[in-house]
Amino acid sequence: MTPFRLVLAAVLMLTVPAYGADRTIYLTFDDGPLSGTSNILDVLEAEQVPATMFMVGMHAQASAASKALVQRAKQLPLATLGNHSFSHANNHYQHYYADTEGVVADMLRANEVLGLKPVVHARLPGRDVFRLPSMSKNDTSLGLAQEGQEDPDYEFVAASGFYLYGWDHEWVHKDSGEPVQSVDHLVSEIDHLFGYGRFVKPGRLILLMHDEMFQDGFDGKTKLTNLITALKLRGYAFGAIRSYDE
């Protein structure tokens, strides 16, 4: 263990009470494969924690290296490969969600590229939406009119063989991809969220992150390792996405 991790362990043991296994964190990463994806997979393998990689079809077929990252994620037992659309709406979300058939076709095209078959764990681009067997939740950041207009899109995507997952909290990044919160700040936010218990499912926090945050230029491998270490020391459990709706 590095000196930093030894000091972190000592501080956390003195200041933070241990949490039980009913406090579970689901690590999720969007938009890969990108620069940073390889570092994420390295850390997941080293730390032996599960996570979901919601990948974008056009990124997956961008190069031979990208295709290799998809295959590596599929072969890593602790990683679940998920669908994050083919086009990522080309970042024009209202236009994208104005065409329900187009949204469904885009998601199904990503299935083909990623080699996924129903039922597929998925996250819609730009929308914090859940459609699971036991629950349904729309994106509360949208206005009621826009939410109502897009609701058929969510329903038809779900009916086409997708379990849709939003998120409870985000490790935010700048336009460059650089993480905004420090690891300590993010862990403090997570502690407070568990204190209030404001999650879609009690005791279960889905954490949204993006692959580009973990590239070498941002010391991404170290940051992700330190986050997982801090959460482990607090006694949080890590869940595979397939167990989320049990």
Secondary structure per residue as TSV (DSSP state, phi and psi in degrees):
chain	resnum	aa	ss	phi	psi
A	1	M	-	360.0	135.8
A	2	T	-	-70.9	159.9
A	3	P	H	-54.9	-40.1
A	4	F	H	-59.1	-45.2
A	5	R	H	-70.5	-31.3
A	6	L	H	-65.9	-44.6
A	7	V	H	-64.1	-44.0
A	8	L	H	-59.1	-43.0
A	9	A	H	-61.9	-43.0
A	10	A	H	-64.9	-42.9
A	11	V	H	-63.7	-45.5
A	12	L	H	-66.8	-37.0
A	13	M	H	-65.2	-28.6
A	14	L	H	-84.5	-28.0
A	15	T	H	-111.0	-18.3
A	16	V	S	-124.9	127.6
A	17	P	-	-69.4	149.7
A	18	A	-	-71.9	145.9
A	19	Y	-	-109.5	154.9
A	20	G	-	-87.7	176.2
A	21	A	T	-71.0	-8.8
A	22	D	T	-78.8	-0.5
A	23	R	S	-107.8	96.9
A	24	T	E	-114.9	136.6
A	25	I	E	-112.5	133.8
A	26	Y	E	-109.7	109.2
A	27	L	E	-79.1	126.0
A	28	T	E	-132.7	142.6
A	29	F	E	-128.4	128.0
A	30	D	E	-106.4	156.8
A	31	D	E	83.4	-2.8
A	32	G	E	-70.0	177.5
A	33	P	S	-78.2	133.6
A	34	L	S	-140.6	178.7
A	35	S	T	-60.2	124.7
A	36	G	T	114.9	-25.3
A	37	T	H	-62.2	-43.2
A	38	S	H	-61.4	-40.1
A	39	N	H	-63.5	-39.9
A	40	I	H	-60.8	-47.4
A	41	L	H	-63.8	-37.7
A	42	D	H	-59.3	-45.1
A	43	V	H	-69.2	-43.4
A	44	L	H	-58.5	-41.3
A	45	E	H	-68.5	-41.7
A	46	A	H	-69.5	-39.3
A	47	E	H	-89.9	-12.0
A	48	Q	T	56.9	53.5
A	49	V	-	-124.8	147.6
A	50	P	-	-80.3	154.8
A	51	A	E	-159.9	163.6
A	52	T	E	-115.6	130.0
A	53	M	E	-105.1	100.9
A	54	F	E	-85.2	104.8
A	55	M	E	-102.8	154.9
A	56	V	-	-102.4	128.5
A	57	G	H	-57.5	-45.2
A	58	M	H	-68.8	-27.4
A	59	H	H	-72.1	-35.9
A	60	A	H	-66.8	-29.5
A	61	Q	T	-104.0	13.9
A	62	A	S	-70.8	-29.3
A	63	S	-	-161.0	168.5
A	64	A	H	-62.8	-37.2
A	65	A	H	-63.9	-39.6
A	66	S	H	-65.0	-43.2
A	67	K	H	-62.4	-36.5
A	68	A	H	-67.1	-35.4
A	69	L	H	-67.0	-37.8
A	70	V	H	-60.7	-46.4
A	71	Q	H	-65.2	-37.7
A	72	R	H	-63.9	-43.0
A	73	A	H	-62.3	-40.2
A	74	K	H	-67.0	-28.6
A	75	Q	H	-88.9	-11.2
A	76	L	-	-83.5	115.2
A	77	P	T	-57.0	-33.0
A	78	L	T	-84.6	-7.4
A	79	A	E	-100.4	135.4
A	80	T	E	-107.6	125.7
A	81	L	E	-87.1	124.4
A	82	G	E	-119.2	166.4
A	83	N	E	-98.0	126.8
A	84	H	-	-123.0	33.0
A	85	S	-	84.4	168.1
A	86	F	S	-85.6	-46.1
A	87	S	S	-100.4	-10.0
A	88	H	G	52.3	34.9
A	89	A	G	60.2	12.6
A	90	N	G	49.4	26.3
A	91	N	G	61.9	21.3
A	92	H	-	-117.8	82.5
A	93	Y	H	-71.4	-44.2
A	94	Q	H	-64.8	-37.3
A	95	H	H	-65.0	-42.6
A	96	Y	H	-60.0	-47.3
A	97	Y	T	-82.4	4.1
A	98	A	T	-83.4	-4.1
A	99	D	-	-130.6	90.7
A	100	T	H	-58.5	-46.1
A	101	E	H	-62.5	-35.4
A	102	G	H	-67.1	-38.1
A	103	V	H	-63.3	-48.5
A	104	V	H	-60.5	-44.7
A	105	A	H	-62.6	-38.2
A	106	D	H	-65.3	-41.6
A	107	M	H	-67.0	-41.2
A	108	L	H	-68.1	-34.2
A	109	R	H	-64.0	-39.3
A	110	A	H	-63.4	-38.2
A	111	N	H	-54.8	-44.8
A	112	E	H	-63.4	-44.7
A	113	V	H	-66.7	-40.6
A	114	L	H	-85.4	-9.9
A	115	G	T	72.3	39.6
A	116	L	-	-107.3	143.2
A	117	K	-	-125.6	146.9
A	118	P	S	-56.8	148.6
A	119	V	S	-83.7	133.6
A	120	V	E	-105.7	131.9
A	121	H	E	-75.9	128.9
A	122	A	E	-146.0	159.4
A	123	R	-	-135.5	128.2
A	124	L	-	-72.8	145.4
A	125	P	T	-67.8	129.0
A	126	G	T	71.4	12.4
A	127	R	-	-137.0	130.3
A	128	D	-	-90.6	75.7
A	129	V	-	-121.4	137.2
A	130	F	E	-116.6	133.7
A	131	R	E	-140.4	96.9
A	132	L	E	-126.5	163.8
A	133	P	T	-54.8	-33.8
A	134	S	T	-102.8	1.0
A	135	M	E	-162.2	160.2
A	136	S	E	-144.8	133.4
A	137	K	E	-148.7	134.3
A	138	N	-	-96.0	171.2
A	139	D	-	-77.4	109.6
A	140	T	T	-73.0	-8.2
A	141	S	T	-81.3	-10.1
A	142	L	S	-89.6	152.1
A	143	G	-	-69.5	158.7
A	144	L	H	-60.1	-38.5
A	145	A	H	-66.0	-45.6
A	146	Q	H	-67.5	-40.5
A	147	E	H	-59.5	-45.1
A	148	G	H	-65.2	-35.8
A	149	Q	H	-67.2	-35.6
A	150	E	H	-88.2	-16.0
A	151	D	H	-52.1	-42.4
A	152	P	H	-59.5	-32.7
A	153	D	H	-61.1	-46.8
A	154	Y	H	-62.6	-42.5
A	155	E	H	-65.5	-43.6
A	156	F	H	-70.0	-35.5
A	157	V	H	-63.7	-46.3
A	158	A	H	-60.3	-41.8
A	159	A	H	-70.0	-13.3
A	160	S	T	-93.0	12.4
A	161	G	T	105.6	29.0
A	162	F	E	-124.1	137.3
A	163	Y	E	-95.2	122.1
A	164	L	E	-102.3	133.0
A	165	Y	-	-124.4	131.5
A	166	G	-	-93.2	-137.0
A	167	W	-	-156.7	161.8
A	168	D	S	-101.5	-30.3
A	169	H	E	-153.9	155.8
A	170	E	E	-128.2	136.4
A	171	W	-	-84.6	103.5
A	172	V	-	-74.7	151.6
A	173	H	B	-133.1	156.3
A	174	K	-	-76.5	172.5
A	175	D	T	-58.3	-30.2
A	176	S	T	-73.0	-15.5
A	177	G	S	102.5	-11.2
A	178	E	-	-67.6	131.6
A	179	P	B	-59.6	143.9
A	180	V	S	-87.7	-59.7
A	181	Q	S	-72.7	143.0
A	182	S	-	-69.4	165.9
A	183	V	H	-59.3	-45.4
A	184	D	H	-60.1	-42.0
A	185	H	H	-65.3	-44.3
A	186	L	H	-62.6	-44.1
A	187	V	H	-63.3	-38.5
A	188	S	H	-62.0	-41.8
A	189	E	H	-61.5	-42.9
A	190	I	H	-63.7	-42.9
A	191	D	H	-57.1	-44.8
A	192	H	H	-65.8	-39.5
A	193	L	H	-62.1	-41.9
A	194	F	H	-67.9	-29.3
A	195	G	H	-64.3	-38.9
A	196	Y	H	-85.7	-25.6
A	197	G	T	69.8	30.6
A	198	R	-	-93.9	81.5
A	199	F	S	-127.6	162.0
A	200	V	S	-61.2	-40.6
A	201	K	B	-121.7	132.0
A	202	P	T	-55.6	133.3
A	203	G	T	73.1	8.3
A	204	R	E	-129.9	117.5
A	205	L	E	-112.6	121.4
A	206	I	E	-92.9	118.1
A	207	L	E	-100.0	122.6
A	208	L	E	-92.0	129.2
A	209	M	E	-137.8	171.4
A	210	H	E	-128.8	141.0
A	211	D	G	-55.2	-38.1
A	212	E	G	-65.4	-15.8
A	213	M	G	-69.1	-19.1
A	214	F	G	-111.2	24.4
A	215	Q	S	-75.2	162.7
A	216	D	G	-58.4	-34.4
A	217	G	G	-61.9	-22.6
A	218	F	G	-106.1	14.5
A	219	D	T	54.6	44.1
A	220	G	H	-63.1	-38.1
A	221	K	H	-64.6	-41.1
A	222	T	H	-66.9	-42.4
A	223	K	H	-61.9	-44.9
A	224	L	H	-68.1	-40.3
A	225	T	H	-61.1	-43.8
A	226	N	H	-66.2	-35.6
A	227	L	H	-63.3	-49.5
A	228	I	H	-63.0	-40.5
A	229	T	H	-60.5	-46.1
A	230	A	H	-62.8	-40.9
A	231	L	H	-69.4	-38.2
A	232	K	H	-61.7	-43.6
A	233	L	H	-64.8	-25.8
A	234	R	T	-83.0	-4.5
A	235	G	T	86.3	12.1
A	236	Y	-	-68.6	145.8
A	237	A	E	-94.9	156.0
A	238	F	E	-114.3	131.4
A	239	G	-	-112.6	147.6
A	240	A	-	-82.2	142.0
A	241	I	G	-59.9	-30.1
A	242	R	G	-64.8	-19.3
A	243	S	G	-91.7	-4.4
A	244	Y	T	-63.2	-40.6
A	245	D	T	-97.4	13.6
A	246	E	-	-71.9	360.0
